[in-house]
Amino acid sequence: MTDEQAKVSEERETRVLDTAALRALAHPLRVRILDLLSREGPQTASSLAALTGESSGSTSYHLRMLARHDLVREVAGRGGRERWWERPRGRIAFGSESVGDSPAGRAVLQVAVAEYHRARFQEMFDYFTGGYDDEPEEWRDASVSTTSTAHLTAAQLKELAERADALFSEYVDRYRGQEGEGVRSVSLRADLFPLPQRGAGS
């Protein structure tokens, strides 16, 4: 296996977070730091402070908390006066199987999932209610928020999710490391979930 193949394999690995890692992630600034490291690449506490509007002392503290649970890591071989941090390759997932039947574990899972998705919904809301109008026409034309309703079984929904994930992965791999004029970080999302059943909860 070549180094590039190994990197792609690592990128596709999924880590289901345990209770301790979930507890570390259940903080708005830590979720923001993870997102910025994914989007902007390696950063220092100072550069993250500039991007988030927080103090470098605060970002440094939260980086250490994330590092304790391998959610971020120090960049190997990158010296200088400040430490550089990166997000490890691979995906993270929230799974109830990782917290068992513990009420405390399930509470932590709920908080972490809520914060993770709150940040993403806020980002999308900010774009389509504000930033959208400031974008060049070509980017406005390329941006879309679409919703469809289908009648599927759980197996069919899973198949659709896997196909969407495969398509996203194809584009991530094809244009990995692409740089140059006109290239920007782009969020790829698919919100696939069952709607409440009629009469449920009534």
HUQUIUR-V507337 format. One record per backbone hydrogen bond with DSSP energy under -0.5 kcal/mol. CO is the residue of the C=O (numbers start at 1). NH is the residue of the N-H. If there is no record, write none. Layout:
# HUQUIUR-V507337
co:nh
CO:NH
CO:NH
This chain:
# HUQUIUR-V507337
co:nh
2:6
3:7
4:8
5:9
6:10
7:11
8:12
9:13
10:13
13:91
14:16
15:17
15:93
18:22
19:23
20:24
21:25
22:26
25:27
27:31
28:32
29:33
30:34
31:35
32:36
33:37
34:38
35:39
36:40
37:41
43:85
44:48
45:49
46:50
47:51
48:52
49:53
49:54
55:59
56:60
57:61
58:62
59:63
60:64
61:65
62:66
63:67
64:68
66:69
66:71
66:72
67:70
73:86
75:78
77:79
83:45
84:75
85:43
86:73
86:88
91:15
93:17
93:95
95:98
96:99
96:100
98:19
99:102
102:106
103:107
104:108
105:109
106:110
107:111
108:112
109:113
110:114
111:115
112:116
113:117
114:118
115:119
116:120
117:121
118:122
119:123
120:124
121:125
122:126
123:127
124:128
125:129
126:130
126:131
127:130
127:132
130:133
131:134
131:135
132:135
136:139
136:140
137:141
138:142
139:143
140:143
150:152
153:157
154:158
155:159
156:160
157:161
158:162
159:163
160:164
161:165
162:166
163:167
164:168
165:169
166:170
167:171
168:172
169:173
170:174
171:175
173:176
175:178
180:183
187:189
190:192
191:193
197:200
199:202
